[in-house]
Amino acid sequence: MFEPDPDCVVCVCHSVSEAEIVAVIRGGACSAEDIGERCRAGTGCGHCVEDLHELIEDFGPGAGGAAGGDSTAQEQGSRDS
């Protein structure tokens, strides 16, 4: 899994970088609307909304490993069942 690039601007309208968006996702945002509320990405022309969905898929809950949710907690939960 790749690390987000702080120099890659995803939302040109509001100058929001890939790294900023991933930080918002890791902070709990799980939809383009959540991201928009927290950092304004996706709230201008809308061209970047598909990129936001891809970043949520790559880094959001359930993505696994270091990129997304805590896989250790997920594994522990499945062992407790």
N, CA, C and O atoms as CSV, one atom per row, in Angstrom:
chain,resi,resn,atom,element,x,y,z
A,1,MET,N,N,0.845,-1.174,0.000
A,1,MET,CA,C,0.000,0.000,0.000
A,1,MET,C,C,0.892,1.240,0.000
A,1,MET,O,O,1.920,1.273,0.676
A,2,PHE,N,N,0.497,2.241,-0.749
A,2,PHE,CA,C,1.273,3.462,-0.859
A,2,PHE,C,C,0.962,4.415,0.280
A,2,PHE,O,O,-0.083,4.322,0.923
A,3,GLU,N,N,1.878,5.323,0.514
A,3,GLU,CA,C,1.650,6.381,1.495
A,3,GLU,C,C,1.134,7.604,0.751
A,3,GLU,O,O,1.558,7.854,-0.377
A,4,PRO,N,N,0.244,8.364,1.345
A,4,PRO,CA,C,-0.302,9.547,0.691
A,4,PRO,C,C,0.769,10.602,0.443
A,4,PRO,O,O,1.676,10.785,1.255
A,5,ASP,N,N,0.655,11.289,-0.681
A,5,ASP,CA,C,1.629,12.285,-1.109
A,5,ASP,C,C,1.181,13.679,-0.664
A,5,ASP,O,O,0.121,14.148,-1.078
A,6,PRO,N,N,1.979,14.341,0.175
A,6,PRO,CA,C,1.593,15.680,0.629
A,6,PRO,C,C,1.667,16.725,-0.483
A,6,PRO,O,O,1.080,17.800,-0.360
A,7,ASP,N,N,2.383,16.418,-1.567
A,7,ASP,CA,C,2.523,17.359,-2.676
A,7,ASP,C,C,1.487,17.153,-3.769
A,7,ASP,O,O,1.395,17.966,-4.688
A,8,CYS,N,N,0.708,16.083,-3.688
A,8,CYS,CA,C,-0.305,15.781,-4.698
A,8,CYS,C,C,-1.617,16.460,-4.305
A,8,CYS,O,O,-2.261,16.064,-3.334
A,9,VAL,N,N,-2.006,17.487,-5.067
A,9,VAL,CA,C,-3.257,18.194,-4.794
A,9,VAL,C,C,-4.394,17.433,-5.458
A,9,VAL,O,O,-4.415,17.278,-6.679
A,10,VAL,N,N,-5.334,16.963,-4.658
A,10,VAL,CA,C,-6.492,16.221,-5.157
A,10,VAL,C,C,-7.626,17.189,-5.470
A,10,VAL,O,O,-8.249,17.096,-6.528
A,11,CYS,N,N,-7.893,18.107,-4.565
A,11,CYS,CA,C,-8.958,19.095,-4.756
A,11,CYS,C,C,-8.319,20.430,-5.113
A,11,CYS,O,O,-7.778,21.127,-4.254
A,12,VAL,N,N,-8.392,20.774,-6.397
A,12,VAL,CA,C,-7.786,22.010,-6.877
A,12,VAL,C,C,-8.571,23.230,-6.382
A,12,VAL,O,O,-7.980,24.264,-6.069
A,13,CYS,N,N,-9.884,23.111,-6.311
A,13,CYS,CA,C,-10.722,24.249,-5.888
A,13,CYS,C,C,-10.317,24.780,-4.513
A,13,CYS,O,O,-10.318,25.990,-4.286
A,14,HIS,N,N,-9.974,23.875,-3.601
A,14,HIS,CA,C,-9.664,24.269,-2.229
A,14,HIS,C,C,-8.230,23.919,-1.829
A,14,HIS,O,O,-7.885,23.989,-0.650
A,15,SER,N,N,-7.391,23.541,-2.800
A,15,SER,CA,C,-5.973,23.223,-2.564
A,15,SER,C,C,-5.783,22.217,-1.437
A,15,SER,O,O,-5.013,22.454,-0.506
A,16,VAL,N,N,-6.490,21.090,-1.526
A,16,VAL,CA,C,-6.396,20.055,-0.494
A,16,VAL,C,C,-5.571,18.897,-1.040
A,16,VAL,O,O,-5.871,18.351,-2.101
A,17,SER,N,N,-4.533,18.534,-0.304
A,17,SER,CA,C,-3.625,17.479,-0.756
A,17,SER,C,C,-4.149,16.085,-0.427
A,17,SER,O,O,-5.046,15.906,0.398
A,18,GLU,N,N,-3.559,15.116,-1.099
A,18,GLU,CA,C,-3.878,13.709,-0.840
A,18,GLU,C,C,-3.615,13.365,0.625
A,18,GLU,O,O,-4.416,12.678,1.258
A,19,ALA,N,N,-2.489,13.846,1.163
A,19,ALA,CA,C,-2.142,13.550,2.557
A,19,ALA,C,C,-3.159,14.149,3.529
A,19,ALA,O,O,-3.502,13.519,4.529
A,20,GLU,N,N,-3.643,15.362,3.242
A,20,GLU,CA,C,-4.658,15.976,4.107
A,20,GLU,C,C,-5.948,15.163,4.094
A,20,GLU,O,O,-6.569,14.952,5.136
A,21,ILE,N,N,-6.342,14.711,2.913
A,21,ILE,CA,C,-7.573,13.935,2.788
A,21,ILE,C,C,-7.445,12.602,3.512
A,21,ILE,O,O,-8.370,12.177,4.204
A,22,VAL,N,N,-6.305,11.945,3.356
A,22,VAL,CA,C,-6.099,10.662,4.035
A,22,VAL,C,C,-6.105,10.860,5.553
A,22,VAL,O,O,-6.622,10.013,6.281
A,23,ALA,N,N,-5.543,11.953,6.031
A,23,ALA,CA,C,-5.573,12.225,7.474
A,23,ALA,C,C,-7.011,12.367,7.966
A,23,ALA,O,O,-7.346,11.898,9.053
A,24,VAL,N,N,-7.855,13.010,7.171
A,24,VAL,CA,C,-9.266,13.175,7.524
A,24,VAL,C,C,-9.968,11.815,7.523
A,24,VAL,O,O,-10.785,11.531,8.398
A,25,ILE,N,N,-9.646,10.985,6.541
A,25,ILE,CA,C,-10.231,9.634,6.469
A,25,ILE,C,C,-9.794,8.815,7.678
A,25,ILE,O,O,-10.613,8.148,8.310
A,26,ARG,N,N,-8.517,8.866,7.995
A,26,ARG,CA,C,-8.010,8.127,9.155
A,26,ARG,C,C,-8.590,8.672,10.457
A,26,ARG,O,O,-8.618,7.977,11.472
A,27,GLY,N,N,-9.047,9.911,10.420
A,27,GLY,CA,C,-9.683,10.524,11.582
A,27,GLY,C,C,-11.164,10.203,11.699
A,27,GLY,O,O,-11.835,10.671,12.618
A,28,GLY,N,N,-11.678,9.401,10.764
A,28,GLY,CA,C,-13.052,8.939,10.890
A,28,GLY,C,C,-13.996,9.285,9.759
A,28,GLY,O,O,-15.125,8.792,9.738
A,29,ALA,N,N,-13.573,10.118,8.814
A,29,ALA,CA,C,-14.455,10.439,7.683
A,29,ALA,C,C,-14.638,9.194,6.829
A,29,ALA,O,O,-13.659,8.541,6.467
A,30,CYS,N,N,-15.879,8.860,6.504
A,30,CYS,CA,C,-16.114,7.644,5.722
A,30,CYS,C,C,-17.006,7.884,4.508
A,30,CYS,O,O,-17.550,6.937,3.939
A,31,SER,N,N,-17.157,9.147,4.110
A,31,SER,CA,C,-17.880,9.468,2.881
A,31,SER,C,C,-17.303,10.759,2.313
A,31,SER,O,O,-16.621,11.509,3.011
A,32,ALA,N,N,-17.586,11.008,1.035
A,32,ALA,CA,C,-17.135,12.254,0.419
A,32,ALA,C,C,-17.731,13.453,1.158
A,32,ALA,O,O,-17.082,14.490,1.294
A,33,GLU,N,N,-18.961,13.306,1.632
A,33,GLU,CA,C,-19.610,14.382,2.376
A,33,GLU,C,C,-18.871,14.667,3.686
A,33,GLU,O,O,-18.671,15.826,4.051
A,34,ASP,N,N,-18.467,13.602,4.391
A,34,ASP,CA,C,-17.689,13.774,5.629
A,34,ASP,C,C,-16.392,14.523,5.345
A,34,ASP,O,O,-16.019,15.440,6.076
A,35,ILE,N,N,-15.712,14.122,4.275
A,35,ILE,CA,C,-14.447,14.765,3.911
A,35,ILE,C,C,-14.690,16.243,3.621
A,35,ILE,O,O,-13.941,17.103,4.083
A,36,GLY,N,N,-15.734,16.534,2.857
A,36,GLY,CA,C,-16.058,17.917,2.529
A,36,GLY,C,C,-16.321,18.772,3.755
A,36,GLY,O,O,-15.905,19.929,3.813
A,37,GLU,N,N,-17.011,18.204,4.733
A,37,GLU,CA,C,-17.303,18.933,5.969
A,37,GLU,C,C,-16.041,19.227,6.761
A,37,GLU,O,O,-15.958,20.249,7.441
A,38,ARG,N,N,-15.058,18.339,6.677
A,38,ARG,CA,C,-13.859,18.478,7.506
A,38,ARG,C,C,-12.742,19.277,6.847
A,38,ARG,O,O,-11.986,19.961,7.537
A,39,CYS,N,N,-12.624,19.202,5.505
A,39,CYS,CA,C,-11.513,19.922,4.868
A,39,CYS,C,C,-11.900,20.610,3.567
A,39,CYS,O,O,-11.037,21.166,2.888
A,40,ARG,N,N,-13.180,20.585,3.205
A,40,ARG,CA,C,-13.757,21.243,2.036
A,40,ARG,C,C,-13.469,20.533,0.716
A,40,ARG,O,O,-14.012,20.938,-0.311
A,41,ALA,N,N,-12.647,19.504,0.701
A,41,ALA,CA,C,-12.386,18.776,-0.552
A,41,ALA,C,C,-13.697,18.229,-1.100
A,41,ALA,O,O,-14.518,17.696,-0.355
A,42,GLY,N,N,-13.882,18.366,-2.400
A,42,GLY,CA,C,-15.079,17.849,-3.046
A,42,GLY,C,C,-16.275,18.771,-3.016
A,42,GLY,O,O,-17.334,18.427,-3.540
A,43,THR,N,N,-16.127,19.947,-2.407
A,43,THR,CA,C,-17.273,20.851,-2.279
A,43,THR,C,C,-17.268,21.983,-3.289
A,43,THR,O,O,-18.151,22.841,-3.266
A,44,GLY,N,N,-16.277,21.993,-4.179
A,44,GLY,CA,C,-16.227,23.030,-5.211
A,44,GLY,C,C,-16.888,22.525,-6.478
A,44,GLY,O,O,-18.108,22.369,-6.529
A,45,CYS,N,N,-16.089,22.272,-7.496
A,45,CYS,CA,C,-16.628,21.843,-8.795
A,45,CYS,C,C,-17.093,20.393,-8.794
A,45,CYS,O,O,-17.901,19.998,-9.635
A,46,GLY,N,N,-16.581,19.587,-7.841
A,46,GLY,CA,C,-16.983,18.184,-7.752
A,46,GLY,C,C,-16.135,17.228,-8.561
A,46,GLY,O,O,-16.359,16.018,-8.517
A,47,HIS,N,N,-15.161,17.744,-9.301
A,47,HIS,CA,C,-14.339,16.888,-10.153
A,47,HIS,C,C,-13.555,15.842,-9.353
A,47,HIS,O,O,-13.277,14.764,-9.877
A,48,CYS,N,N,-13.198,16.127,-8.116
A,48,CYS,CA,C,-12.362,15.226,-7.325
A,48,CYS,C,C,-13.159,14.202,-6.515
A,48,CYS,O,O,-12.557,13.366,-5.841
A,49,VAL,N,N,-14.473,14.242,-6.558
A,49,VAL,CA,C,-15.283,13.368,-5.701
A,49,VAL,C,C,-14.971,11.891,-5.944
A,49,VAL,O,O,-14.908,11.117,-4.989
A,50,GLU,N,N,-14.777,11.490,-7.183
A,50,GLU,CA,C,-14.429,10.088,-7.466
A,50,GLU,C,C,-13.089,9.726,-6.823
A,50,GLU,O,O,-12.922,8.616,-6.319
A,51,ASP,N,N,-12.130,10.667,-6.840
A,51,ASP,CA,C,-10.847,10.433,-6.173
A,51,ASP,C,C,-11.043,10.270,-4.666
A,51,ASP,O,O,-10.365,9.459,-4.035
A,52,LEU,N,N,-11.959,11.031,-4.095
A,52,LEU,CA,C,-12.246,10.897,-2.659
A,52,LEU,C,C,-12.771,9.503,-2.345
A,52,LEU,O,O,-12.375,8.891,-1.353
A,53,HIS,N,N,-13.669,9.003,-3.202
A,53,HIS,CA,C,-14.201,7.646,-3.002
A,53,HIS,C,C,-13.081,6.606,-3.075
A,53,HIS,O,O,-13.063,5.655,-2.293
A,54,GLU,N,N,-12.154,6.784,-4.005
A,54,GLU,CA,C,-11.026,5.847,-4.125
A,54,GLU,C,C,-10.139,5.904,-2.892
A,54,GLU,O,O,-9.685,4.864,-2.414
A,55,LEU,N,N,-9.883,7.095,-2.371
A,55,LEU,CA,C,-9.060,7.215,-1.169
A,55,LEU,C,C,-9.756,6.600,0.044
A,55,LEU,O,O,-9.100,5.995,0.891
A,56,ILE,N,N,-11.064,6.748,0.132
A,56,ILE,CA,C,-11.816,6.101,1.217
A,56,ILE,C,C,-11.669,4.589,1.105
A,56,ILE,O,O,-11.474,3.903,2.109
A,57,GLU,N,N,-11.760,4.078,-0.108
A,57,GLU,CA,C,-11.617,2.638,-0.334
A,57,GLU,C,C,-10.222,2.156,0.056
A,57,GLU,O,O,-10.069,1.081,0.636
A,58,ASP,N,N,-9.198,2.964,-0.269
A,58,ASP,CA,C,-7.811,2.580,0.009
A,58,ASP,C,C,-7.403,2.773,1.466
A,58,ASP,O,O,-6.597,1.999,1.983
A,59,PHE,N,N,-7.945,3.791,2.141
A,59,PHE,CA,C,-7.465,4.150,3.475
A,59,PHE,C,C,-8.528,4.139,4.565
A,59,PHE,O,O,-8.201,4.323,5.737
A,60,GLY,N,N,-9.774,3.931,4.215
A,60,GLY,CA,C,-10.857,3.988,5.193
A,60,GLY,C,C,-11.004,2.721,6.006
A,60,GLY,O,O,-10.232,1.777,5.843
A,61,PRO,N,N,-11.991,2.700,6.877
A,61,PRO,CA,C,-12.260,1.514,7.689
A,61,PRO,C,C,-12.457,0.286,6.807
A,61,PRO,O,O,-13.161,0.341,5.799
A,62,GLY,N,N,-11.844,-0.792,7.187
A,62,GLY,CA,C,-11.971,-2.018,6.406
A,62,GLY,C,C,-10.917,-2.159,5.329
A,62,GLY,O,O,-10.841,-3.197,4.672
A,63,ALA,N,N,-10.086,-1.115,5.133
A,63,ALA,CA,C,-9.039,-1.210,4.121
A,63,ALA,C,C,-7.953,-2.183,4.574
A,63,ALA,O,O,-7.263,-2.775,3.744
A,64,GLY,N,N,-7.800,-2.348,5.891
A,64,GLY,CA,C,-6.846,-3.309,6.448
A,64,GLY,C,C,-5.436,-2.765,6.524
A,64,GLY,O,O,-5.102,-1.768,5.885
A,65,GLY,N,N,-4.622,-3.429,7.308
A,65,GLY,CA,C,-3.217,-3.079,7.428
A,65,GLY,C,C,-3.011,-1.678,7.968
A,65,GLY,O,O,-3.884,-1.114,8.628
A,66,ALA,N,N,-1.839,-1.126,7.678
A,66,ALA,CA,C,-1.490,0.200,8.161
A,66,ALA,C,C,-2.292,1.280,7.463
A,66,ALA,O,O,-2.430,2.388,7.981
A,67,ALA,N,N,-2.818,0.966,6.293
A,67,ALA,CA,C,-3.521,1.976,5.512
A,67,ALA,C,C,-4.885,2.303,6.078
A,67,ALA,O,O,-5.295,3.464,6.061
A,68,GLY,N,N,-5.592,1.316,6.575
A,68,GLY,CA,C,-6.975,1.568,6.987
A,68,GLY,C,C,-7.206,1.226,8.426
A,68,GLY,O,O,-6.452,1.634,9.310
A,69,GLY,N,N,-8.258,0.472,8.658
A,69,GLY,CA,C,-8.642,0.097,10.009
A,69,GLY,C,C,-7.560,-0.686,10.713
A,69,GLY,O,O,-6.594,-1.127,10.090
A,70,ASP,N,N,-7.721,-0.857,11.999
A,70,ASP,CA,C,-6.766,-1.579,12.825
A,70,ASP,C,C,-6.974,-3.075,12.658
A,70,ASP,O,O,-7.887,-3.652,13.248
A,71,SER,N,N,-6.117,-3.707,11.846
A,71,SER,CA,C,-6.296,-5.127,11.552
A,71,SER,C,C,-6.072,-5.988,12.785
A,71,SER,O,O,-6.642,-7.075,12.883
A,72,THR,N,N,-5.249,-5.526,13.736
A,72,THR,CA,C,-5.018,-6.294,14.949
A,72,THR,C,C,-6.313,-6.405,15.744
A,72,THR,O,O,-6.658,-7.482,16.232
A,73,ALA,N,N,-7.026,-5.293,15.874
A,73,ALA,CA,C,-8.298,-5.315,16.602
A,73,ALA,C,C,-9.318,-6.173,15.874
A,73,ALA,O,O,-10.098,-6.884,16.508
A,74,GLN,N,N,-9.319,-6.113,14.536
A,74,GLN,CA,C,-10.253,-6.917,13.763
A,74,GLN,C,C,-9.958,-8.399,13.952
A,74,GLN,O,O,-10.878,-9.201,14.110
A,75,GLU,N,N,-8.665,-8.769,13.936
A,75,GLU,CA,C,-8.287,-10.167,14.123
A,75,GLU,C,C,-8.653,-10.628,15.524
A,75,GLU,O,O,-9.148,-11.741,15.701
A,76,GLN,N,N,-8.414,-9.777,16.529
A,76,GLN,CA,C,-8.731,-10.119,17.909
A,76,GLN,C,C,-10.222,-10.366,18.052
A,76,GLN,O,O,-10.638,-11.323,18.706
A,77,GLY,N,N,-11.034,-9.500,17.437
A,77,GLY,CA,C,-12.479,-9.656,17.508
A,77,GLY,C,C,-12.941,-10.961,16.903
A,77,GLY,O,O,-13.857,-11.593,17.428
A,78,SER,N,N,-12.323,-11.382,15.805
A,78,SER,CA,C,-12.740,-12.631,15.165
A,78,SER,C,C,-12.309,-13.842,15.991
A,78,SER,O,O,-12.954,-14.889,15.929
A,79,ARG,N,N,-11.226,-13.712,16.765
A,79,ARG,CA,C,-10.792,-14.821,17.615
A,79,ARG,C,C,-11.685,-14.961,18.833
A,79,ARG,O,O,-11.867,-16.060,19.358
A,80,ASP,N,N,-12.251,-13.824,19.289
A,80,ASP,CA,C,-13.110,-13.850,20.465
A,80,ASP,C,C,-14.477,-14.443,20.169
A,80,ASP,O,O,-15.193,-14.844,21.087
A,81,SER,N,N,-14.840,-14.502,18.910
A,81,SER,CA,C,-16.185,-14.985,18.525
A,81,SER,C,C,-16.323,-16.466,18.693
A,81,SER,O,O,-17.385,-17.023,18.415
